[in-house]
């Protein structure tokens, strides 16, 4: 008689479950717009830039190597990094195109 009986509470309904998931759904939407979408946009721009490479373009390749494109293939480009010195790199490793005339030392 000192302890009163415990009764279960009635179920709150189906809406409480959705409201509980709402913060998680909002986090995923925020993650998409702040991280995933900009990354996909940058990847698309890089792909278009790589496809538009042509002979004579001045570029910066991965690792900071600066050169002028002398040959363009399907998967590789050849860069002239100094007079008489050419290296072959993958097209995808080209990171930044430079304005014409940036490289003055290569003649």
C-alpha positions as CSV (number, residue, x, y, z in Angstrom):
1,X,0.0,0.0,0.0
2,X,2.9,2.4,0.2
3,X,3.7,2.1,-3.5
4,X,1.0,3.2,-5.9
5,X,0.4,1.3,-9.1
6,X,2.2,2.6,-12.3
7,X,0.1,3.0,-15.4
8,X,1.4,3.3,-19.0
9,X,0.7,6.6,-20.8
10,X,-1.3,6.6,-24.0
11,X,0.5,6.7,-27.3
12,X,1.0,10.3,-28.6
13,X,0.2,9.6,-32.3
14,X,2.1,9.3,-35.6
15,X,3.1,12.9,-35.9
16,X,5.5,12.8,-33.0
17,X,7.7,10.4,-35.0
18,X,8.0,12.7,-38.0
19,X,8.7,15.8,-35.8
20,X,11.5,13.8,-34.2
21,X,13.1,13.1,-37.7
22,X,12.7,16.6,-38.9
23,X,16.1,17.9,-37.5
24,X,17.9,15.0,-39.1
25,X,16.2,15.7,-42.5
26,X,17.1,19.4,-42.2
27,X,20.8,18.5,-41.5
28,X,21.0,16.4,-44.7
29,X,19.4,19.2,-46.8
30,X,21.9,21.7,-45.3
31,X,24.8,19.3,-45.9
32,X,23.7,18.9,-49.6
33,X,23.5,22.6,-50.2
34,X,26.7,23.6,-48.3
35,X,29.0,20.7,-49.3
36,X,27.9,18.3,-51.9
37,X,26.4,20.6,-54.5
38,X,29.4,23.1,-54.6
39,X,31.8,20.1,-54.9
40,X,29.8,18.7,-57.9
41,X,29.8,22.2,-59.5
42,X,33.6,22.5,-59.2
43,X,34.1,19.0,-60.6
44,X,31.9,19.8,-63.6
45,X,33.9,23.1,-64.2
46,X,37.2,21.2,-64.0
47,X,36.0,18.6,-66.4
48,X,35.0,21.2,-68.9
49,X,38.3,23.0,-68.5
50,X,40.3,19.8,-69.1
51,X,38.3,18.9,-72.2
52,X,38.9,22.4,-73.6
53,X,42.7,22.2,-73.4
54,X,44.6,22.7,-76.6
55,X,48.1,23.2,-77.9
56,X,49.7,26.5,-76.9
57,X,47.7,26.9,-73.6
58,X,49.7,27.8,-70.6
59,X,48.8,25.8,-67.5
60,X,49.7,24.9,-64.0
61,X,49.8,21.1,-63.4
62,X,49.5,19.2,-60.1
63,X,52.6,19.8,-57.9
64,X,52.9,23.4,-59.2
65,X,54.6,22.6,-62.5
66,X,54.1,25.5,-64.9
67,X,54.3,24.9,-68.7
68,X,53.0,25.4,-72.2
69,X,51.0,22.5,-73.8
70,X,52.8,21.2,-76.9
71,X,50.9,17.9,-77.5
72,X,47.4,16.9,-76.5
73,X,46.2,13.3,-76.4
74,X,43.1,11.6,-75.1
75,X,44.5,10.9,-71.6
76,X,47.8,12.8,-71.6
77,X,49.2,16.2,-72.4
78,X,52.9,17.1,-73.0
79,X,54.1,20.3,-71.3
80,X,57.2,22.2,-72.2
81,X,58.5,23.4,-68.8
82,X,61.8,24.8,-70.1
83,X,63.3,25.2,-73.6
84,X,63.9,21.7,-74.9
85,X,62.4,20.1,-71.7
86,X,59.0,18.4,-72.1
87,X,57.1,16.2,-69.6
88,X,54.0,14.2,-70.1
89,X,51.2,14.5,-67.5
90,X,47.7,13.2,-67.3
91,X,45.0,15.7,-68.5
92,X,43.2,15.5,-65.2
93,X,46.3,16.7,-63.4
94,X,46.1,20.1,-65.1
95,X,44.7,22.3,-62.4
96,X,44.6,26.0,-63.6
97,X,44.8,27.5,-67.1
98,X,47.0,30.7,-67.1
99,X,46.4,33.8,-69.3
100,X,48.3,33.9,-72.6
101,X,51.8,35.4,-72.2
102,X,52.2,34.5,-68.5
103,X,55.2,32.3,-69.2
104,X,57.9,34.5,-70.7
105,X,60.9,32.3,-70.2
106,X,59.8,29.6,-72.6
107,X,60.5,30.7,-76.2
